[in-house]
Amino acid sequence: MFKLPMVIVYMIIAFNITAFTALLMLNMLIITSLFAKIIACSLTIGAWALAYVKRDTVVELF
C-alpha cells in the first residue's frame, strides 16, 4: 500500500556519516589520526555510492 523509497534511508545514513567525517576533518573530535580520517572518508564515499546505486529500490510497507 505505502511504498517507501530506500534512497531516503540510505541518504539519512550517508548524511550522518558525512557529518561525522566533517567534524573529524575539522579536528573537533578527540581522534586526530590520519588513518582514521582516511577510513572515514572512504566510508562516506561508500555510503553515497550505495545510496546512488539503491536509488530505485522500493520497500512496500503495510
N, C-alpha and C positions, 0 to 999 in steps of 0.2 A: 504494500500500500504506500508506504513512505520510503522513498529512495534517498539514501544518503551518499553523496559522492565521497569516496575515500580520500580525495585530494585535500579535503578540509582537515581530516585527521592527520594526514602526513604533513600538511603545512603548519599545523599547530606545533607538532613535534619539531619540525625544522626551524621555526621561529624561536623556540626555546633554546635549541642547540646553538643557533646563531647569536642569541643574546648572551649565552654563556661564553661563547668564543670572543665576542666583542669585549666583554668585561675582562677576559683573560688577556687579550691583546693590549688592553689599556693598563695592564698591571694593577687592577683594582682588587685582585684576589691575592691570597697568600701564595698561590702557585706561580712561580716565575720561571719554570723550566722551559727551555726551548723545545725539548722533546714533547712536553705536554701541549704546547701551542701547536706543534705540527700535527699531533693526533687530533686536537680539537678542530683544526681547520679541515682535516680530512673527513672527520665526522660531519661537519657542516656541509661540505661538498656532497658527500654521500647521501645525506638526508634530503637535500634539494634535488639531487638526481633521482632519488626514489620517489619523491613527490611528483616529479615530472613524468616518470615512467608510469606511475599508477594514476595519472590524472583522469583516465576514462573509466576506472573501476567504480562500480556502484554496489552498495550493500542495501538489501531491502530490509526495512525494519517493520515490525508488526505484521 
